[in-house]
Each structure stands twice: as C-alpha cells, then as structure tokens.
Amino acid sequence: MPNLESAALNLIIESLPTGTIIVDSQGRIVRLNHQAESWFGYQHDEILGQSVELLIPDRFRSLHPQFRADYMEHPRVRPMGVNRDLYARRKDGSEFPCDISLHPLPLQNDMHILVHIVDSTERRLAEARQRHEESLRRMQFMVENLPAGAVYVSLDTQTILVNRTFEEMTGYTADELTHLSRSFVLLFRDRADEVRQLHDADKNGGFRSSRELQFFRKDGRQAWIEMAAYRYNNHEVWLWHDITDRLAAQERLVQSARLAAIGEMMTGLAHESRNALQRARAALEMLELDLAGRPEMMTLSLRAVSAIEELQRLYEEVRNYAAPIQLELRDVDLEDVWTEVWSQVQQVHRDKEIRLTSLGNPEARQTRIDVYRIQQVFRNILENAVAVLPPVGGVIEISSRLVDEENGHWMEIAVQDNGPGMNREQIARIFEPFFTTKTRGTGLGMAIVKRIMEAHGGSASIGTPDQGARIILRFPSTR
C-alpha cells in the first residue's frame, strides 16, 4: 500500500493538470499540488493539516462535514459533472465555480480521498453564452414569423430585434432600431419619456392588459397601434397590431352621427332664423332712409347689417359642413387648382408680400377630383398660412411626389410655410370641428379639409418640419 511520502505518488500528483488535494478520513488536507496552491492562494505549509472545509464557501460550510462523513461511510468514485453547481473558496475569500471528482485512496492503513478540482469559470461562461445564443435564435425565429409587428427586447443588453412586419409598419429598418432607448425616441419622439414610463408601469403590473399608443412612422405620419407585451426571464416580446384603420372607421361612424345631428339642428335653426334675420335687415334698410345726414348713426346701422350677414354665413357654413359630400369628379392638374386659389387669396391679402413656390414631380399632380371641393381644401390651408405669416418675407411651398406603400399608391401634396408653426395641442386638434385659435370663424376650416380629402379616398395629416407648419394631402394615384 503506498504512503504519503511515496516519490511515485508525489510525481503523479504534481504532473496532473487539475488542482489535486488528498484528504484523510478526518477531513484534514495532507497533500496538495502546485496547481491547487495557485488556485487557492495558499502556501503548501500553511494549509497542510487544515480542515478541507477551509476551501468551502461560507454558505455551504456547515453542511459539508455531514456530506464528507456520508462519503467516507460508502467511499466510491464520483466523476466530475455529477453536481453541476459547485464552488470553492480562495484564501482571500473570493469564490470560483469548479468541477470536482472524488476517488477513494487507501494510504497507510487509512482511507483517504483523492480530490481533483478544475476551475469551471470559462466553461460555465461558454455554456451561458451558448444558452443565450440558442434562446436568442429560438426567439428570433418566433418573432420573425409572427404576423404582427413583433419586437424582441433583451433587458440585459437593452437591445432589440424587430421582424419584417414591424419594419413595414414603422418604415424603419432593423438596423435603425437596435437600441431600446433610441427606438423609443424614434418612434415616439417628444413623448418618448412619457411612453417609457407607461411601459415601465405596465411591466411592474405584469403586463395584464394591452395599451393603445400613437407613434410616428419614419416618414413623419402618425399611426395607432395596440401593444401587448410579455415577459420571459430577462427578455420581453412586444406585439404591435396596427389599429389606425379601425380607429378611423370608428371615428367616421361617430362623426357621421354627430354630423347628422348638427345638420338636422342647423337646418331647423336656419329655417326658423332666416325670416327673422330678413325682417331685421329690412328694418335696418328702412332705418337707413331716416339716417341720411347722420353719419355716426348710419355707421352703426351698417355694422348691424354686416353682423346679420356674418351670422347668415356662419349658419350656412355649419349647415354645409354637416351635409353629405357629393363629388363631381374630373381629370385635372392639381397645380392649376392651387394656382387659381392662390390668385384669389392674394387679391384678399394685398397688404402682404408672400411668395408661393411649386416643386416636385409633375406626374404627382395629375388626378381625378371634384375641383370645387379641392379648391375649398387649398383655400382653407392657404388662408391659414397667410394669416400667420409676417407682412414681408413669408414663403409657402407646395411640393408633390408619388408614394408607393403596401396600403396603396398615392400622390402626396405637401403645403409648408415658414411661419411660427403649431404647438402640440394645435397639432393634436387641428382637424377637430369647431377648434380654432382665431377670434373669428367657426373652426370648421381644417375639419372640412379632412372631410373632403376622405371623401376622395385620401387623407389629410400634419407633418413635422423644422420650421413652420406642414399640411400633407394624399390622393389615390390614378397610375
């Protein structure tokens, strides 16, 4: 039977690539090689005779003597890998993951244990990377093949992956949407922090329900999505369903009911008030005959007549807004339409020096429209622009281009000025009926623009230029 001082035993132990320790039946360390000294940080002389529990982390130390006693009662070979999560403690108190094998070793009439130790830090890191990569591949496959816009979020790295549907929905490529914080800014712009806080609140609540959010496409257009989110370990998956068309349909139903009620009310009101207003005007005209030579009183009478005419126009404008739109379509060049309207607007605002320029693709101006209605559209937009531009130096630019998207082919006309622009409330409410920032008027101008464009199968929206206001009109392309 070999003994501890055997030269052959010492040679074998020192030649092993593993950290090797020999422990006697009492759990004392009686031999270790240089590799073990290096890993644990102890000198040979200061650890010999010490309990092997010295090398066990504090949180496991109290349990280890019983494990050791059970093993000594039934000694057997225990290969590495049987227990996967083992840790050892260095002299400085730090820990490292390790794999350990045990071998019974009879020496000098006593049963010893030959302990082989391998630092498994690199192996475990490699396995963790492999698990992460495999999880990522599975998640990517699932996300890429979902019919909804899908986003995979790694909470560890704060990075995201998006599928093709999401790219098509937002207009951004996957390469542009890689970092979580930047993606919030791109998609929600000045509301990025607010939306991030809402998302964090939903996350803390366990994502129990979906949320409707408005976001910006890359081209500046706004759209609505219903977002459902799911948490999986340190990952999240977001599913985006585009609900823009659904909300628009709901809004059209509500708007139709509202317009029907307004139309009915205004028809009755106009009928009842028409005779009264006509009598009031006739009385004022007769009064003017008695006011000859009294200019101050005549001025008051004329103001009263003007107020009656203004009231009649307001009645008529509201009634026309609520009435169904009937279109008489014909082929035209849109530039001819807005040029004619601009000449009329200029006549009214001769006190301002404002320049209008046209640019873009001439093919993006040939379409089929109701000329009278689209003249209303350009008149309302141009009047609004002129109202906010300074007396000198104002510029209005009308550009045109062709746009091909999954939802159709469009002719896009953008009307942009170099005025003060619109604030957030104005942008959000510009197309609402009766919303106005002016001291006079009904606030129906841009609401009429929206109704007319939708009646043509198109749309009206607000762009986000660096300066001024930008109104975007889209007509179905006849190409």
VEXDREN-2710 file (C-alpha; in Angstrom, 1 decimal):
% VEXDREN-2710
k/r/px/py/pz
1/MET/0.0/0.0/0.0
2/PRO/1.6/3.4/-1.0
3/ASN/2.3/6.0/1.6
4/LEU/2.1/9.8/1.5
5/GLU/5.8/10.2/1.1
6/SER/6.0/7.9/-1.9
7/ALA/8.0/9.6/-4.7
8/ALA/5.9/8.0/-7.3
9/LEU/2.7/9.4/-5.7
10/ASN/4.2/12.8/-5.4
11/LEU/5.3/12.7/-9.1
12/ILE/1.8/11.7/-10.2
13/ILE/0.1/14.4/-8.2
14/GLU/2.4/17.2/-9.4
15/SER/2.1/16.1/-13.0
16/LEU/-1.7/16.3/-13.0
17/PRO/-3.3/19.4/-14.8
18/THR/-6.0/19.6/-12.2
19/GLY/-5.8/21.1/-8.8
20/THR/-5.3/17.9/-6.7
21/ILE/-5.8/17.5/-2.9
22/ILE/-5.5/14.4/-0.7
23/VAL/-7.8/14.5/2.4
24/ASP/-7.6/12.0/5.2
25/SER/-10.5/10.3/7.0
26/GLN/-10.8/13.2/9.4
27/GLY/-11.2/15.7/6.6
28/ARG/-7.7/17.1/7.0
29/ILE/-5.6/18.2/4.0
30/VAL/-2.5/16.1/3.9
31/ARG/-1.2/16.8/0.4
32/LEU/-1.9/19.2/-2.5
33/ASN/-0.1/20.0/-5.7
34/HIS/1.2/23.3/-7.0
35/GLN/-1.9/23.8/-9.3
36/ALA/-4.1/23.7/-6.2
37/GLU/-1.8/26.1/-4.3
38/SER/-2.0/28.5/-7.3
39/TRP/-5.8/28.4/-7.5
40/PHE/-6.5/28.7/-3.8
41/GLY/-3.7/31.2/-2.9
42/TYR/-2.3/29.2/0.0
43/GLN/1.3/28.2/0.5
44/HIS/1.9/24.4/1.0
45/ASP/3.0/24.7/4.6
46/GLU/0.1/26.9/5.8
47/ILE/-2.7/24.6/4.5
48/LEU/-1.4/21.2/5.4
49/GLY/-3.3/19.8/8.4
50/GLN/-6.1/22.2/7.9
51/SER/-9.7/21.1/7.5
52/VAL/-10.9/20.8/3.9
53/GLU/-13.9/22.9/5.0
54/LEU/-11.4/25.8/4.8
55/LEU/-11.8/25.6/1.0
56/ILE/-15.7/25.6/1.1
57/PRO/-17.6/28.8/0.7
58/ASP/-19.2/30.1/4.0
59/ARG/-22.8/29.5/2.8
60/PHE/-22.1/25.7/2.3
61/ARG/-19.5/25.1/5.1
62/SER/-21.9/24.0/7.9
63/LEU/-23.4/21.2/5.7
64/HIS/-20.1/19.9/4.3
65/PRO/-18.9/17.7/7.3
66/GLN/-22.1/15.6/7.0
67/PHE/-21.6/15.2/3.3
68/ARG/-18.0/14.1/3.9
69/ALA/-19.0/11.7/6.6
70/ASP/-21.6/10.1/4.3
71/TYR/-19.0/9.7/1.6
72/MET/-16.4/8.1/4.0
73/GLU/-19.0/5.6/5.1
74/HIS/-19.6/4.5/1.5
75/PRO/-16.4/5.6/-0.5
76/ARG/-16.8/5.4/-4.2
77/VAL/-15.6/7.1/-7.4
78/ARG/-17.6/10.2/-8.1
79/PRO/-16.8/11.6/-11.5
80/MET/-16.9/15.3/-12.5
81/GLY/-20.2/16.7/-13.6
82/VAL/-22.4/14.8/-11.1
83/ASN/-23.0/18.0/-9.2
84/ARG/-23.0/20.9/-11.6
85/ASP/-23.1/23.9/-9.3
86/LEU/-20.0/23.6/-7.1
87/TYR/-17.9/26.5/-5.8
88/ALA/-14.6/26.7/-4.0
89/ARG/-13.2/29.5/-1.7
90/ARG/-9.8/31.1/-2.1
91/LYS/-7.6/32.4/0.7
92/ASP/-8.7/36.0/0.1
93/GLY/-12.4/34.9/0.5
94/SER/-13.3/35.1/-3.2
95/GLU/-15.0/32.2/-4.9
96/PHE/-14.8/30.4/-8.2
97/PRO/-17.0/27.8/-9.8
98/CYS/-15.4/24.4/-10.1
99/ASP/-15.9/20.8/-11.1
100/ILE/-14.8/18.2/-8.6
101/SER/-14.2/14.4/-8.8
102/LEU/-13.6/12.2/-5.8
103/HIS/-11.6/8.9/-5.7
104/PRO/-11.1/6.6/-2.6
105/LEU/-7.4/6.3/-1.9
106/PRO/-6.2/3.7/0.7
107/LEU/-2.9/5.0/2.2
108/GLN/-1.1/3.9/5.3
109/ASN/-4.0/1.7/6.6
110/ASP/-6.4/4.7/6.4
111/MET/-8.9/5.7/3.8
112/HIS/-8.1/8.9/2.1
113/ILE/-9.9/10.9/-0.6
114/LEU/-8.1/12.0/-3.8
115/VAL/-9.8/15.2/-4.9
116/HIS/-9.4/16.6/-8.4
117/ILE/-10.5/20.2/-8.9
118/VAL/-11.0/22.1/-12.2
119/ASP/-11.8/25.8/-12.4
120/SER/-15.0/25.8/-14.5
121/THR/-15.3/29.6/-14.9
122/GLU/-14.6/29.6/-18.6
123/ARG/-16.8/26.5/-19.3
124/ARG/-19.8/28.0/-17.4
125/LEU/-19.4/31.3/-19.2
126/ALA/-19.3/29.5/-22.5
127/GLU/-22.3/27.4/-21.6
128/ALA/-24.2/30.6/-20.6
129/ARG/-23.3/32.2/-23.9
130/GLN/-24.4/29.1/-25.7
131/ARG/-27.7/29.0/-23.9
132/HIS/-28.2/32.7/-24.5
133/GLU/-27.5/32.4/-28.2
134/GLU/-29.8/29.4/-28.5
135/SER/-32.5/31.2/-26.7
136/LEU/-31.9/34.2/-29.0
137/ARG/-32.1/32.0/-32.1
138/ARG/-35.4/30.5/-31.0
139/MET/-36.8/33.9/-30.1
140/GLN/-35.7/35.3/-33.4
141/PHE/-37.3/32.6/-35.3
142/MET/-40.6/33.0/-33.4
143/VAL/-40.5/36.8/-33.7
144/GLU/-39.6/36.8/-37.4
145/ASN/-42.6/34.6/-38.3
146/LEU/-45.3/36.3/-36.4
147/PRO/-48.0/38.1/-38.5
148/ALA/-48.0/41.1/-36.2
149/GLY/-45.3/43.7/-35.7
150/ALA/-43.0/42.0/-33.2
151/VAL/-40.1/43.2/-31.1
152/TYR/-37.7/41.1/-29.0
153/VAL/-36.1/43.0/-26.2
154/SER/-33.0/41.9/-24.2
155/LEU/-33.2/43.6/-20.8
156/ASP/-29.6/42.6/-20.1
157/THR/-28.1/44.4/-23.1
158/GLN/-31.0/46.9/-23.7
159/THR/-31.1/45.9/-27.3
160/ILE/-34.0/45.0/-29.6
161/LEU/-34.7/42.9/-32.7
162/VAL/-37.7/43.5/-34.9
163/ASN/-39.4/41.5/-37.6
164/ARG/-40.2/42.4/-41.1
165/THR/-43.8/43.3/-40.3
166/PHE/-42.6/45.8/-37.7
167/GLU/-40.2/47.3/-40.3
168/GLU/-43.1/47.7/-42.8
169/MET/-45.4/49.1/-40.1
170/THR/-42.9/51.8/-39.0
171/GLY/-40.8/52.4/-42.1
172/TYR/-37.6/51.9/-40.1
173/THR/-35.2/49.1/-40.8
174/ALA/-34.0/46.6/-38.2
175/ASP/-30.5/48.2/-38.3
176/GLU/-32.1/51.5/-37.3
177/LEU/-33.9/50.0/-34.4
178/THR/-31.3/48.2/-32.3
179/HIS/-31.0/50.1/-29.0
180/LEU/-34.1/50.3/-26.8
181/SER/-33.8/54.0/-25.7
182/ARG/-33.1/55.3/-29.2
183/SER/-36.0/53.3/-30.6
184/PHE/-38.4/54.9/-28.1
185/VAL/-37.1/58.3/-29.3
186/LEU/-37.5/57.5/-33.0
187/LEU/-41.0/56.0/-32.6
188/PHE/-42.5/58.4/-30.0
189/ARG/-40.3/61.5/-30.4
190/ASP/-41.0/64.1/-27.8
191/ARG/-43.3/61.7/-25.9
192/ALA/-40.6/59.0/-25.6
193/ASP/-40.1/59.5/-21.8
194/GLU/-43.8/59.5/-21.2
195/VAL/-44.4/56.3/-23.2
196/ARG/-41.3/54.7/-21.5
197/GLN/-42.9/55.5/-18.1
198/LEU/-46.2/54.0/-19.1
199/HIS/-44.4/50.9/-20.3
200/ASP/-42.5/50.5/-17.1
201/ALA/-45.8/50.9/-15.1
202/ASP/-47.3/48.1/-17.3
203/LYS/-44.3/45.9/-16.7
204/ASN/-44.5/46.4/-12.9
205/GLY/-48.1/45.4/-13.2
206/GLY/-47.3/42.2/-15.0
207/PHE/-48.4/43.4/-18.5
208/ARG/-52.0/42.4/-17.6
209/SER/-53.6/44.3/-20.5
210/SER/-52.7/45.8/-23.8
211/ARG/-52.3/49.5/-24.5
212/GLU/-53.2/51.8/-27.4
213/LEU/-50.4/54.1/-28.4
214/GLN/-49.8/56.6/-31.2
215/PHE/-46.4/56.5/-32.8
216/PHE/-44.6/58.3/-35.7
217/ARG/-43.6/56.5/-38.8
218/LYS/-40.2/57.3/-40.3
219/ASP/-41.9/59.5/-42.9
220/GLY/-43.5/61.6/-40.2
221/ARG/-47.0/60.2/-40.4
222/GLN/-48.7/59.2/-37.2
223/ALA/-50.4/55.9/-36.7
224/TRP/-52.1/54.0/-33.9
225/ILE/-51.2/50.5/-32.5
226/GLU/-52.4/48.2/-29.9
227/MET/-49.4/46.9/-28.0
228/ALA/-49.3/43.7/-26.0
229/ALA/-46.2/42.8/-24.1
230/TYR/-44.9/39.6/-22.5
231/ARG/-42.0/39.0/-20.1
232/TYR/-39.8/35.9/-20.3
233/ASN/-36.9/35.8/-17.9
234/ASN/-34.7/38.8/-18.9
235/HIS/-36.5/39.2/-22.2
236/GLU/-39.6/40.9/-23.4
237/VAL/-41.7/40.4/-26.5
238/TRP/-43.9/43.2/-27.8
239/LEU/-46.7/42.6/-30.3
240/TRP/-47.9/45.6/-32.3
241/HIS/-51.2/45.5/-34.1
242/ASP/-52.0/48.4/-36.4
243/ILE/-55.4/49.8/-35.4
244/THR/-55.2/53.0/-37.4
245/ASP/-57.9/51.9/-39.9
246/ARG/-60.1/50.5/-37.1
247/LEU/-60.0/53.7/-35.1
248/ALA/-60.6/55.8/-38.2
249/ALA/-63.6/53.7/-39.1
250/GLN/-65.0/54.2/-35.5
251/GLU/-64.3/57.9/-35.7
252/ARG/-66.1/58.1/-39.1
253/LEU/-69.2/56.4/-37.5
254/VAL/-69.1/58.8/-34.6
255/GLN/-68.5/61.7/-36.9
256/SER/-71.4/60.7/-39.2
257/ALA/-73.8/60.5/-36.3
258/ARG/-72.5/63.9/-35.0
259/LEU/-72.8/65.5/-38.4
260/ALA/-76.3/64.2/-38.9
261/ALA/-77.4/65.7/-35.6
262/ILE/-75.6/69.0/-36.4
263/GLY/-77.2/69.1/-39.9
264/GLU/-80.7/68.5/-38.6
265/MET/-80.2/71.1/-35.9
266/MET/-78.8/73.7/-38.3
267/THR/-81.4/73.1/-40.9
268/GLY/-84.1/73.8/-38.4
269/LEU/-82.3/76.7/-36.9
270/ALA/-81.6/78.3/-40.3
271/HIS/-85.2/77.9/-41.4
272/GLU/-86.5/79.4/-38.2
273/SER/-84.0/82.3/-38.2
274/ARG/-84.0/83.1/-41.9
275/ASN/-87.2/85.1/-41.8
276/ALA/-86.3/86.8/-38.6
277/LEU/-82.9/87.9/-40.0
278/GLN/-84.5/89.0/-43.2
279/ARG/-87.0/91.2/-41.2
280/ALA/-84.2/92.6/-39.2
281/ARG/-82.3/93.5/-42.3
282/ALA/-85.3/95.0/-44.0
283/ALA/-86.0/97.1/-40.9
284/LEU/-82.4/98.4/-40.9
285/GLU/-82.5/99.3/-44.5
286/MET/-85.7/101.3/-43.9
287/LEU/-84.0/102.9/-40.9
288/GLU/-81.1/104.0/-43.1
289/LEU/-83.5/106.2/-45.1
290/ASP/-84.2/108.2/-41.9
291/LEU/-80.5/108.4/-41.0
292/ALA/-79.4/110.4/-44.1
293/GLY/-77.1/113.2/-42.9
294/ARG/-76.3/111.4/-39.6
295/PRO/-73.1/109.5/-40.4
296/GLU/-72.5/108.2/-36.9
297/MET/-75.9/106.5/-36.7
298/MET/-75.5/105.3/-40.3
299/THR/-72.2/103.6/-39.4
300/LEU/-73.9/101.8/-36.5
301/SER/-76.7/100.6/-38.9
302/LEU/-74.2/99.3/-41.4
303/ARG/-72.4/97.4/-38.7
304/ALA/-75.6/95.8/-37.7
305/VAL/-76.3/94.7/-41.3
306/SER/-72.8/93.3/-41.5
307/ALA/-73.3/91.3/-38.3
308/ILE/-76.5/89.9/-39.8
309/GLU/-74.7/88.9/-43.0
310/GLU/-71.9/87.3/-40.9
311/LEU/-74.5/85.3/-38.9
312/GLN/-76.1/84.1/-42.1
313/ARG/-72.7/83.0/-43.4
314/LEU/-72.0/81.1/-40.2
315/TYR/-75.3/79.3/-40.4
316/GLU/-74.6/78.3/-44.0
317/GLU/-71.0/77.2/-43.3
318/VAL/-72.1/74.9/-40.4
319/ARG/-75.0/73.5/-42.5
320/ASN/-72.7/72.8/-45.5
321/TYR/-70.2/71.1/-43.2
322/ALA/-72.8/68.7/-41.9
323/ALA/-74.3/68.0/-45.3
324/PRO/-73.3/64.8/-47.2
325/ILE/-70.5/65.4/-49.7
326/GLN/-71.4/64.7/-53.3
327/LEU/-68.5/64.7/-55.7
328/GLU/-68.4/65.6/-59.4
329/LEU/-65.1/64.1/-60.5
330/ARG/-63.0/65.1/-63.5
331/ASP/-59.3/64.8/-64.5
332/VAL/-57.2/67.9/-63.6
333/ASP/-53.7/69.1/-62.9
334/LEU/-53.7/69.9/-59.2
335/GLU/-51.2/72.7/-59.8
336/ASP/-53.8/74.5/-61.9
337/VAL/-56.2/74.2/-58.9
338/TRP/-53.9/75.6/-56.2
339/THR/-52.6/78.3/-58.6
340/GLU/-56.2/79.6/-59.2
341/VAL/-57.0/79.5/-55.5
342/TRP/-53.7/81.4/-54.7
343/SER/-54.6/84.2/-57.1
344/GLN/-57.9/84.6/-55.2
345/VAL/-56.2/84.6/-51.8
346/GLN/-53.7/87.2/-53.0
347/GLN/-56.5/89.5/-54.0
348/VAL/-57.8/89.4/-50.5
349/HIS/-54.4/89.9/-48.8
350/ARG/-52.8/92.5/-51.0
351/ASP/-51.2/94.0/-47.9
352/LYS/-48.8/91.1/-47.5
353/GLU/-45.8/90.2/-49.7
354/ILE/-45.9/86.4/-49.7
355/ARG/-44.3/84.1/-52.2
356/LEU/-45.7/80.8/-53.3
357/THR/-43.4/78.2/-55.0
358/SER/-44.3/74.8/-56.5
359/LEU/-41.8/72.0/-56.9
360/GLY/-41.7/68.2/-57.1
361/ASN/-42.8/65.6/-59.6
362/PRO/-45.3/66.9/-62.2
363/GLU/-46.7/63.4/-62.6
364/ALA/-47.8/63.6/-58.9
365/ARG/-50.3/66.3/-59.8
366/GLN/-52.5/64.6/-62.4
367/THR/-55.5/63.1/-60.7
368/ARG/-59.3/62.9/-60.7
369/ILE/-61.1/65.2/-58.2
370/ASP/-64.1/67.4/-57.6
371/VAL/-62.5/70.7/-58.5
372/TYR/-64.8/72.9/-56.4
373/ARG/-64.2/70.8/-53.3
374/ILE/-60.4/70.6/-53.6
375/GLN/-60.4/74.4/-54.2
376/GLN/-62.0/74.6/-50.7
377/VAL/-59.2/72.4/-49.4
378/PHE/-56.4/74.6/-50.8
379/ARG/-58.3/77.8/-49.9
380/ASN/-58.6/76.8/-46.2
381/ILE/-55.0/75.7/-46.0
382/LEU/-53.6/78.8/-47.8
383/GLU/-55.8/81.2/-45.8
384/ASN/-54.5/79.7/-42.5
385/ALA/-50.9/80.0/-43.7
386/VAL/-51.3/83.6/-44.8
387/ALA/-52.9/84.5/-41.5
388/VAL/-49.8/83.6/-39.5
389/LEU/-47.1/84.8/-41.9
390/PRO/-45.5/88.2/-41.5
391/PRO/-46.3/91.1/-43.9
392/VAL/-43.0/90.6/-45.7
393/GLY/-40.8/87.6/-46.2
394/GLY/-43.4/84.9/-46.0
395/VAL/-43.0/81.8/-48.2
396/ILE/-45.4/79.0/-48.9
397/GLU/-44.0/75.9/-50.7
398/ILE/-46.2/73.3/-52.3
399/SER/-44.4/70.1/-53.3
400/SER/-45.6/66.9/-54.9
401/ARG/-44.4/63.3/-55.1
402/LEU/-45.5/59.8/-55.7
403/VAL/-45.6/57.4/-52.8
404/ASP/-45.9/53.6/-53.1
405/GLU/-46.9/51.7/-49.9
406/GLU/-48.5/48.4/-49.0
407/ASN/-51.8/50.1/-48.5
408/GLY/-51.8/51.7/-51.9
409/HIS/-50.2/54.2/-54.4
410/TRP/-50.6/57.8/-53.5
411/MET/-50.0/61.3/-54.8
412/GLU/-48.7/63.4/-51.9
413/ILE/-49.1/67.1/-51.9
414/ALA/-47.3/69.0/-49.0
415/VAL/-48.1/72.6/-48.2
416/GLN/-45.4/74.1/-46.0
417/ASP/-44.9/77.7/-44.7
418/ASN/-42.1/79.4/-42.9
419/GLY/-44.3/80.8/-40.1
420/PRO/-44.3/80.1/-36.4
421/GLY/-45.6/76.5/-36.7
422/MET/-48.1/74.8/-34.4
423/ASN/-47.9/73.7/-30.8
424/ARG/-48.7/70.2/-29.6
425/GLU/-52.3/71.0/-28.8
426/GLN/-52.9/72.5/-32.3
427/ILE/-51.3/69.5/-34.0
428/ALA/-53.5/67.1/-32.0
429/ARG/-56.7/69.1/-32.5
430/ILE/-56.3/70.8/-35.9
431/PHE/-58.8/68.6/-37.7
432/GLU/-61.4/68.7/-34.9
433/PRO/-64.7/70.5/-35.8
434/PHE/-65.1/73.9/-34.1
435/PHE/-61.4/74.0/-32.9
436/THR/-59.9/77.4/-33.6
437/THR/-57.2/79.8/-32.3
438/LYS/-58.7/82.7/-34.2
439/THR/-61.0/85.3/-32.7
440/ARG/-63.5/84.9/-35.6
441/GLY/-64.7/82.0/-37.5
442/THR/-66.4/78.6/-36.8
443/GLY/-63.2/76.5/-36.5
444/LEU/-64.5/74.3/-39.3
445/GLY/-61.9/75.1/-42.0
446/MET/-59.5/72.2/-41.4
447/ALA/-62.3/69.8/-40.4
448/ILE/-63.8/70.5/-43.8
449/VAL/-60.4/69.8/-45.4
450/LYS/-60.3/66.4/-43.7
451/ARG/-63.8/65.5/-44.7
452/ILE/-63.2/66.4/-48.4
453/MET/-60.0/64.5/-48.6
454/GLU/-61.6/61.4/-47.0
455/ALA/-64.5/61.7/-49.5
456/HIS/-61.9/61.5/-52.3
457/GLY/-60.4/58.3/-50.7
458/GLY/-57.4/60.2/-49.5
459/SER/-56.2/61.8/-46.2
460/ALA/-55.0/65.0/-44.6
461/SER/-52.3/64.9/-41.9
462/ILE/-49.8/67.1/-40.2
463/GLY/-46.1/66.8/-40.9
464/THR/-43.2/67.8/-38.6
465/PRO/-40.9/70.3/-40.4
466/ASP/-38.0/72.0/-38.7
467/GLN/-39.8/75.4/-39.2
468/GLY/-43.4/76.4/-39.9
469/ALA/-46.4/74.2/-40.5
470/ARG/-46.7/71.4/-43.0
471/ILE/-50.0/70.0/-44.2
472/ILE/-49.8/66.7/-46.1
473/LEU/-52.6/65.8/-48.5
474/ARG/-52.8/62.3/-50.1
475/PHE/-54.8/61.5/-53.1
476/PRO/-55.2/58.0/-54.5
477/SER/-52.9/57.6/-57.5
478/THR/-54.5/57.0/-60.9
479/ARG/-51.3/55.4/-62.3
END
